[in-house]
Amino acid sequence: MKSKNARTRAALTVFLTLISLSQVLGASPVFAESPIDWSEPEPLSKGLGSSWFPEIHADAYGTVRAIWESNRDLNAPNVSQENGVEIMLTSQDGSDWVEPADIYVKDTLNAARPILASDDEFLHLISRSPRNEGRFTISALSAIYYMRAPLTSDVTDARSWSEPIRLTSGPAYWADMKYLSDGVLVVTYNEIIQDAESSTNEQRGVLFSRRSLDNGATWSRPVKISYTQKPVGRSSLVQSPVDGTLILAWDEGYDNLTGRGQPAGIFTAISTDNGASWEAPGPLDDLGPSERRLTYAARGVVEQSTLVATADTTMLVYRSVVADALLYRLSDDQGRTWTDEALIPEAIPRDYTGVHHFDKLALAADGDGRIIFAYVGQDLDAPWGLSVFVMTYEDDKWSSPVAIASPRGFAEYPRLAATGGNQVHIVYFVRDDKAADQGGHYEVWAASGTTPATPVSMPDPPVAEDQPAKPETGAQATPTEAASQQLAEYPSLPDKPGPIDQAVDTPDPQSAFVSRALVATIATAGALLVIVVATVIVRQFRLT
């Protein structure tokens, strides 16, 4: 017998399918197949310990790099909990990936989620690390640190990287980073702060940003972005190529670090001054009167927001947590207003396993403005029922999903990068059926594709400087032992955040869903009753 939750989910799925039928029927037809030619996926972390949460980045010279966290065999010689977790970096040499190298050693496996950005001089890195914590009661969790390495150095050598600078006063989890121009670097993150005046000693994630005007050498004080009383989760940051507007989206409702809350909606904000300040247009279900606004209210329990910006449009993609549906909106004014919510046709994401998970969706754009979308979806033909799918969007049409990988394991966390006009690259990880703290093994994979866009010649990279001799095989070089550069100024930690603002809370999308579903049900029942009564009257009239 189905559980109550299963029956509820089935009912919600049917209901959501019915209310979105008009959208599906009115949607543009899809292409027969995706226009991207993909390579066979290959493992990047083969031979390493468990490896997870990769990111991929293409610098200003077209060099593609992948980065992730790996744990070493604690039973190996000279390996311990204190030096057994590493940040690994690799790059493409032509079509081949070079051997990954460790660029930083951590002291515990904690989902560092390293993220790369670059300008024409430096490669920038942010990641989570538990070192030197101790400010708040959940101080065992990780802060976000920043490092950089000159592009003229061997960035796979740990000694090329600067000493890490801590950007958050307390624990943080989700983050993003973008290099804008002229030395401006912007980082967004959800930091855990607590309300000193609260009788419950409340702790939750609040969204902040910091920026650097000198390529990461020094950093501004934090700027608060989110102002509701709900915790903040994933964030996605892009810059519009039209006018340089920064567009930010984030999930609200559930926080992975405190384990509190429920998914409640997607918020957006924009910055027109390179991240110095932010304007919050409001939640996506509060953009003005619209009959189709009810569709969003019904699907208000959403998460996994991600953005991409092209010269023609800005796209926001996210998923429902009450139905296996992927949804999107478009903006033609750089994130100030958005179209009504629409269903991405044919795309069926992986089953929703619960609030405490860490998957993401991915977006990128090629040189022609073609949008590439990657997700992990259900696939009955795959060995473990999941495949990595890619779709494209152009001329207001979606292509059909194409499975580019169907691994023997659970695929998760696809990330995309585009470069050279027509080159697109993807990384993801595959895990077995065990959790990380139960001996599970995770492996990072990659694939590359070519789109129909016009290729663009990339400039030559800067000339590499003479490098110091690398340590002997088996030796462990880390930035904390022998970094070859130090930033111009080591900033002090940001001020301890103040109490959580007692802002007016936003309407609960779940309550809105229930109330509007009830209204819709009553309306439907009323309409059926009218039909039945009318039928009886007509039949009675014919009999007489």
URCOR-V285864 format. One line per field, one symbol per residue. burial: I if it has 16 or more other ideal C-beta (glycine too) atoms within 10 Angstrom, else O. Layout:
# URCOR-V285864
burial: ???
This chain:
# URCOR-V285864
burial: OOOOOOOOIOOIOOIIOOIIOOIOOOIOOIOOOIIIOIOOIOOIIOOIIIIIIIIIIIIIOIIIIIIIIIIIOOOOOOIOOOIIIIIIIIIIOOOOIOOIIIIIIIOOIIOIIIIIIIIOOIIIIIIIIIOOIOOIOOOOIIIIIIIIIIIIIIIIIIIIIIOIIIIIIIIIIIIIIIIIOOOIIIIIIIIIIIIOOOOOOIIIIIIIIIIIOOIIIOIOOIIIIIOIIIIIIIIIIIIIOOOOIIIIIIIIIIIIIIOIIOIIIIIIIIIOOIIOOIOOIOIIIOIOOOOOIIIIIIIIIIIIIIIIIIOIIIIIIIIIIIIIIIIIIIIOOIIOOIIOIIIIIOIOIIOIOOIOOOIIIIIIIIIOOIIIIIIIIOIOOIOOOIIIIIIIIIOOOIIOIIOIIIIOIIIIIIIIIIIIIIIIIIIIIIIOOOOOOOOOOIIIIIIIIIIOIOOOOIOOOOOOOOOOOOOOOOOOIIIOOOIIIOIOOOIOOIOOIOOIOOOOOIOIIIOIIOOIIOOOOOOOOOOOOOOOOOOOOOOOOOOO
